[in-house]
Amino acid sequence: MNKIRRNDNVLVLTGKDRGKQGQVRSVLTKKNRVIVDGVNMIKKHQRPTQQAGVAVPGGIVTREGAIAVSNVMVVCKECNKATRTGVRIRQDGVKVRVCKRCGADID
């Protein structure tokens, strides 16, 4: 069970964007990295292409770069603070992630 999933609200702990919050757009599990909206913005120089009639203009594109999973922390919806997560099994047998600060379900 992953500690950080897509659409989680996370806080950046280190780096140039320290203190910023954002929503996880995607998780790269094999590289242990996440892409967070509006965080770690990079500039990519893109060459114009024409594939199957679709013309992509060239230029400098600004987009989000990947961040190591260890540099972000899940923000709890109840206590609104960055927290570690635990796992609890509910009465109906479903595993849910739990905030270690307040005990509320994150899922």
C-alpha positions in Angstrom: 0.0 0.0 0.0 1.6 3.3 -1.1 1.9 6.1 1.3 1.4 8.8 -1.4 -1.2 8.4 -4.2 -2.6 10.4 -7.1 -4.8 13.4 -6.1 -3.3 13.5 -2.5 -2.6 17.0 -1.2 1.1 17.1 -0.2 3.5 19.6 1.4 7.1 19.9 -0.1 9.7 19.5 2.7 13.0 20.3 1.0 14.3 22.1 -2.1 13.6 25.4 -3.8 9.9 24.9 -3.4 10.0 24.1 0.3 6.7 24.9 2.1 4.5 24.8 -1.0 1.4 22.6 -1.2 0.0 21.0 -4.2 -2.0 18.0 -5.5 -0.1 15.0 -6.8 -0.7 14.6 -10.5 1.1 11.3 -11.0 3.2 8.8 -9.1 6.3 7.3 -10.7 6.7 4.2 -8.5 9.7 2.6 -10.2 11.7 5.9 -9.8 10.2 6.7 -6.3 9.1 10.1 -7.6 5.9 12.2 -7.7 4.8 15.1 -10.0 3.0 17.8 -8.0 0.9 20.6 -9.6 2.7 23.9 -9.6 5.8 22.7 -7.8 9.4 22.2 -9.2 8.6 24.0 -12.4 11.2 23.4 -15.2 11.6 24.8 -18.7 11.8 22.3 -21.6 13.0 23.4 -25.0 10.7 21.6 -27.4 11.3 21.2 -31.1 8.3 21.6 -33.5 7.0 18.3 -34.8 4.4 17.1 -37.3 3.1 13.6 -36.6 0.1 12.2 -38.4 -1.1 15.7 -39.4 -1.0 17.1 -35.8 1.4 20.1 -35.7 3.0 20.7 -32.3 4.5 24.2 -32.1 8.1 24.5 -30.8 9.4 26.8 -28.1 10.1 26.9 -24.4 7.5 25.0 -22.4 7.2 25.3 -18.6 6.0 22.2 -16.8 6.3 20.3 -13.5 9.4 18.2 -12.8 9.4 15.1 -10.7 10.2 15.3 -6.9 11.5 12.4 -4.8 8.8 10.9 -2.6 10.9 11.4 0.5 10.7 15.1 0.0 6.9 15.4 0.2 4.5 14.6 3.0 0.7 14.0 2.9 -1.5 16.8 4.3 -4.4 15.6 6.4 -7.8 16.9 5.5 -9.1 17.0 9.1 -6.1 18.7 11.0 -4.8 20.4 7.8 -1.1 19.6 8.8 1.6 17.5 7.1 1.5 14.0 8.7 2.9 10.5 8.5 0.4 7.9 7.5 -0.5 4.6 9.1 -2.9 1.8 8.0 -6.1 0.7 9.7 -8.5 -2.1 8.7 -12.1 -1.0 9.0 -15.0 -3.1 10.3 -16.0 -3.9 6.7 -12.5 -5.3 6.0 -11.2 -2.4 3.9 -7.6 -1.1 4.4 -7.5 2.7 4.8 -4.7 5.2 5.3 -4.8 7.0 8.7 -3.4 10.3 9.9 -0.9 9.7 12.7 -1.6 13.1 14.3 -5.4 13.0 14.6 -6.4 9.5 13.7 -8.7 10.5 10.8 -9.0 8.5 7.6 -7.1 10.0 4.7 -8.8 7.9 2.0 
